[in-house]
Amino acid sequence: MAEKQLTSSILVISDTASKDPLTDKSSRSLTQVFESNDWTTADTKIVPDDVLRIQSAITQWTDNESSMNLIVTTGGTGFAVQDHTPEAVAPLLHKQAPGLVHGMLAASLNVTPFAMMSRPVAGVRHKTLILTLPGSPKGATENLEAVIKLLPHACQQASGADSRAMHAGGVEKLEAQSGVGAGAPGHHHHHHAHAHGSHNIPKPHTAISDRPQSSDPAAGPSQRNRSSPYSIMSVKEALALIEQNAPVQGAEDREVHTDLVGHVLAQDTRAREAVPAFRASIVDGYANACTSASKTNQKGVFTVAFAVHAQQTGESLPSLPRGRIARITTGAPLPEGADAVVMVEDTTVKAKTDDGTEETEVEILTDQVKTGENVREIGSDVKSGDIIMRAGEGISEIGGEVGLLASAGIQSVSTFKKPVVGVLSTGDELVPHDRPKALKLGEVRDTNRPTLLSAVRGTGFKVVDMGIASDKSVDLEESLRSALMQTDVLITTGGVSMGELDLLKPTIERKLGGTIHFGRVSMKPGKPTTFATVPSENFKDPNTGSRHAETKPKGIFSLPGNPASAITTFMLFVLPALHQMSGIKPVGLPRVSITLDSDVQCDNSRQEYHRVVLQASRDGLIHATSTGGQRSSRIGSFQAANGLVELPAGGGLIRKGSKAEALVMGGIGGIGK
C-alpha cells in the first residue's frame, strides 16, 4: 500500500442524476469501497451523458498541479444511444491499461454473462489513472473491488515513482504488499473482510437464487428454519443499507399554499417580481423633494398638494408639484417628484379647509431629512430574478418561506415528492382497537396500527390505513400486493420472528420477488426489524389486472409486533428513509447530549434505546428521566416519552449524572429542577 493515503474522484455520468442528484446511488457505494481500502474521495461530480461535459470534468481534475491519483466514472458504458463514456474518455488517455479492463470484465463475467454488454476503458492521463465503471451500484462496486488492491501500485507508477525499486523482490513481494495472491499476509480461504477493527457493510456475493432464504410456508412448521438465515448487523450498518436502497422519489410542481409546509425544494426558485414593486413610504408623514445641492429637505411651511394612501391600488398618481408636499401613509407609493418622506412627528399643521377636515398647509420643523430617507426603493428587499430559495431548502411551519415566495409573485415551486406511507398490521389474533366487545381468549387489540398511523402523520407524511392482514399465506400475499399498489412505503408490524406463522419475510422473498436488505439488527428493542424492496413490475392492480405503471421499487419496513419495538424502530429506521426520499436533510431524529437522572443498566450484547422524558433544567442541561420498565411489549413506556437514550452494548452500569446521547422525538419541556 502507498505510504500516504491516495486520493480519488468520482464522476457520475447520468442524464437522470444530473437533474435529480438524489437518484444517484453509485457514488455512495463507490465511496464506501474507497474508504474501506484507505483511499480518500476528494471530489464527486455529476454530469449528463454528454461527451464535452464528461471531458471537461475529467480534465479539470487531471490537468493541474494538484491532480489526484485516480478518477473513476460510473455510467454510460453500455450500448444505449446516449451511452458516450468510452468515446469521451478514450481520446483523453495518454497510456492505455488493457489489463485493468480485462480484470474488471473477468470479475463481472463470473457474476453474469451480461458483463459482455459493458464497454469499459482504462488508462493514464498525465499522472492520473482513469477507470470507467458501469452505472449500477452493484456493477460499479464489483468492478472496482476486482482491481482496488492493485490500484495503489498503478497509481504510484503513474505519478512517477521509481519502478525498479518498486519491483525489487519480485512478484511475490508485490502480491504481499497489495494483499492479493498466495503471498498476501493473513491470506486464508475464507473472505471475511476487516477494516481497521470494524466490519464493512455486508455485500452479497451470490445470486439471489443461491442465497439462504426464509422458510418456505408450504413446507410446514417441521421444515422451518431453526435459526435465522439473515446476518445480524449493527444499527449503523442497517442505516447505511437504507440509505443505499430507499426508493427514490421524483419532483413535482406544487402551488404556493399552506399545504406546502414540510416539503423541500427540488430546484432553485427565482423571484418573478421585485419586492417592493414600487417606491413606498415606510412611515406616516409627508412626501417632499430634497434640494439637489444639500440632498436634504428644507424647513418651512408647505402647501399640501394631495394625499396618498396605501389602499390606492391600480390608480395613477399625480406628480408632486415643485415646492409642495403630499400627505402619505405607511406603505403607500411615493409620487413622482418626491424623493424622501418627513415623519409626521417632525411637522405641525398650519392651515385647514373651511370644514376643518383636511390639512392645507403644514410646517416641516427639520431640515435633516436626506434623499431616500423613510423610502423603500424598488427591489430593496428582493430584486426580480434573484434566487430567493435554493434547492434542498425546506418549507417550515413558521410561515416565513411561504411568505417570501408569495411576496415575490411565485405561484408554484418544484418540490421533492413525499412518499405515501401505508400501515398494515398482521396476525389472526388481532382485533381492531376500537371494537366494543370484550376480548376472547387469545385475542389482542391492535395497538400498533393507530400508534404508527399517528406517528407517520405527526412527522408530516400522508398515511393510509391498510387494516389487519391474516397470518394465512394466501391472504397475507393479497394484502401486501393491495397495499403496495396504493403506497410508496409500506410499514408492517408482526410476523418477522421465527414462529411457524411468521410469514412476512418468506412472502416478500418468495411471492413478491423482493430483496431483503437486512432481517436482523443488533439492538434492543427491535432485533427482528426487516427492510426490503420490491420491484413495482412484480405485481398487478387487483382491480384491473394490469401491471403497475411505476418503475421505481417499493419499500417495505417490517417491524416487530411488540408495541415499544414498533415505535422505536419506526423512529430509528423508517423516519430517516422517509426524510431521504423527500429530500429532507439531515435525516432522522436530532441528537442531543443529556444528563441521566438515574442509574441505567446496559445490555450485554445489544445496543439499547431507552425511553425517557427529556426536560430542560435550570442548570442549563437537558435531563433524561426513564419512563420505567423497558419491556418491548410495554407501550406504556412511551407515554410522555420524548426521547430515546442510546446505550452501548457490553453490560455495566451508567451512573446517575453521567452524560449520554439521546434522539429527540418531540418538544423538550422545561424548566425542571
ABEGO torsion letter per residue (X at the ends): XBABBBBBBBBBBBAAAAABAAABAAAAAAAAAAAAAGBBBABBBBBBBBAAAAAAAAAAAABBAABBABBBBBEGABABAABAAAAAAAAABABBBAAAAAAAAAAAAAABAAAAABBBBBEBBEABBBBBBBABAAAAAAAAAAAAAAAAAAAAAAAGBBAAAAABGEAAAAAAAAGBEAABBGBBABABBBBGGBBBBBBBABBAAABBBBBBAAAEAAABBABBABBBBBAAAAAAAAAAABBBBBBBBBBBBAAABGBBBABBBBBABBOBABBBBABBEBBBBBBAAAGBBBBEBBBBABBBBAABBGBBBBBBBBGBBBBBBBGBBBBBGBABBBBAAABBBABBBAAGABBABBBBABAABBBGBGBBBBGAABBBGBBABBBGBBBBAAGAAAAAAAAAGBABBBBBBBBBBBBBBBEAABBBAABABBBBBGBBBBAAAAAAAAAAAAAGBBBBBAEBBBABAAAAAAAAAAAAAABABBBBBEGABABAABAAAAAAAAAAGBBBABABBBBOBGAABBBBBBBAAABBBAAAGBBBABABBBBBBBBBABAAAAAAAAAAAAAAAAAAAAGBOBBEBBBBBBBBABBBBBBAABBBBBBBBBBBBAAGBBBBBBAEBABAABAAAABGBABBBBBBBGEEBBBBGBBBBBBBABBBBOBBX
